[in-house]
Amino acid sequence: MLNLKIVIGSTRPTRAADRVTPWVVDRANSRDTFDVEVLDLRDWPLPLFQEHMGSIGDFADPTYSDPLVRKWNLTLKEADALLVVTPEYLHSIPGVLKNAFDSVFVSWALRNKPLAAVGYSGGIAAGVRAIEHLMDVAIEAEMVPLRDTVIIPRVETAFDSQGSPVDPMTDVAMTVMLDDLEWWASLLAKGRAEGELAPGSLRIRAAMAQLPETP
Ligand SMILES: Cc1cc2nc3c(=O)[nH]c(=O)nc-3n(C[C@H](O)[C@H](O)[C@H](O)COP(=O)(O)O)c2cc1C
């Protein structure tokens, strides 16, 4: 089984995320390949990012500034794939979601893992710009962001009374994205098991340390 973590990116009371997430979880669970865990950021009140070399302690098993940050890093380390459900706030992702990504610090917990996204918004923009930003964040976290995503405009009316999307293309897009997520998750899990290069930032530092000092 592939370990899939679904992250809910909005935490505010009355959030529209609660219309979207049950359907996302249901579709992911409908496959026998994913072992699904929902990481609702409401249940993860991570402190505003404040890590530094002094809060890390042992690099091989960092302590961080707060036990919850450590738990967050260890939990994400278990994942083979990440699926983020995000609204669009000011043409980007909510700050609480960005903070959750920032908090994955020196553990490289997301490295060489695929990222899928479901975006939504109250208007016609459908979370597209939030997803574009999220994909940039993912690259810096050394993830593999998927090309195919699910976008949901006018989220307040996008689901019927049974919780199914009213636009059939939403479900089609979800199937395509989950197919790709499965493929990448299993390929990258195999790749990670066979051996990974050290993170590029560490390799650059090591290579620079070998260079003769400039006079
Ligand atoms: C702070 C804030 C900023 C927003 N900015 C945008 C935006 O840039 N583009 C957009 O289409 N919708 C925007 N919206 C509308 C949200 O996409 C919409 O309210 C959505 O339901 C928010 O998701 P949530 O209810 O799960 O938090 C914004 C909403 C909030 C609260």
The ligand as an SDF file (V2000), in Angstrom:
LIG
                    3D

 31 33  0  0  0  0  0  0  0  0999 V2000
   -8.3640   35.9510    3.1140 C   0  0  0  0  0  0  0  0  0  0  0  0
   -9.1090   35.5150    1.8880 C   0  0  0  0  0  0  0  0  0  0  0  0
   -8.5890   35.7940    0.6370 C   0  0  0  0  0  0  0  0  0  0  0  0
   -9.2390   35.3470   -0.5180 C   0  0  0  0  0  0  0  0  0  0  0  0
   -8.6700   35.5880   -1.7360 N   0  0  0  0  0  0  0  0  0  0  0  0
   -9.2260   35.0510   -2.8460 C   0  0  0  0  0  0  0  0  0  0  0  0
   -8.5570   35.1700   -4.1000 C   0  0  0  0  0  0  0  0  0  0  0  0
   -7.4990   35.7320   -4.2210 O   0  0  0  0  0  0  0  0  0  0  0  0
   -9.1270   34.5850   -5.1830 N   0  0  0  0  0  0  0  0  0  0  0  0
  -10.3190   33.9130   -5.0990 C   0  0  0  0  0  0  0  0  0  0  0  0
  -10.7910   33.3940   -6.1140 O   0  0  0  0  0  0  0  0  0  0  0  0
  -10.9690   33.7880   -3.9020 N   0  0  0  0  0  0  0  0  0  0  0  0
  -10.4410   34.3330   -2.7910 C   0  0  0  0  0  0  0  0  0  0  0  0
  -11.0730   34.1990   -1.5830 N   0  0  0  0  0  0  0  0  0  0  0  0
  -12.3400   33.4660   -1.5260 C   0  0  0  0  0  0  0  0  0  0  0  0
  -12.0870   32.0290   -1.0870 C   0  0  0  0  0  0  0  0  0  0  0  0
  -11.4980   31.2790   -2.1130 O   0  0  0  0  0  0  0  0  0  0  0  0
  -13.3660   31.3750   -0.6200 C   0  0  0  0  0  0  0  0  0  0  0  0
  -13.8910   32.1760    0.4300 O   0  0  0  0  0  0  0  0  0  0  0  0
  -13.1490   29.9640   -0.1140 C   0  0  0  0  0  0  0  0  0  0  0  0
  -14.3700   29.4670    0.3100 O   0  0  0  0  0  0  0  0  0  0  0  0
  -12.1420   29.9000    1.0060 C   0  0  0  0  0  0  0  0  0  0  0  0
  -11.9600   28.5870    1.4570 O   0  0  0  0  0  0  0  0  0  0  0  0
  -12.3140   28.1500    2.9740 P   0  0  0  0  0  0  0  0  0  0  0  0
  -13.7110   28.6190    3.2150 O   0  0  0  0  0  0  0  0  0  0  0  0
  -12.1970   26.6640    2.9880 O   0  0  0  0  0  0  0  0  0  0  0  0
  -11.3290   28.8450    3.8670 O   0  0  0  0  0  0  0  0  0  0  0  0
  -10.4640   34.6580   -0.4140 C   0  0  0  0  0  0  0  0  0  0  0  0
  -10.9890   34.3820    0.8680 C   0  0  0  0  0  0  0  0  0  0  0  0
  -10.3250   34.8040    1.9880 C   0  0  0  0  0  0  0  0  0  0  0  0
  -10.9070   34.4840    3.3460 C   0  0  0  0  0  0  0  0  0  0  0  0
  1  2  1  0
  2  3  1  0
  2 30  2  0
  3  4  2  0
  4  5  1  0
  4 28  1  0
  5  6  2  0
  6  7  1  0
  6 13  1  0
  7  8  2  0
  7  9  1  0
  9 10  1  0
 10 11  2  0
 10 12  1  0
 12 13  2  0
 13 14  1  0
 14 15  1  0
 14 28  1  0
 15 16  1  0
 16 17  1  0
 16 18  1  0
 18 19  1  0
 18 20  1  0
 20 21  1  0
 20 22  1  0
 22 23  1  0
 23 24  1  0
 24 25  2  0
 24 26  1  0
 24 27  1  0
 28 29  2  0
 29 30  1  0
 30 31  1  0
M  END
$$$$
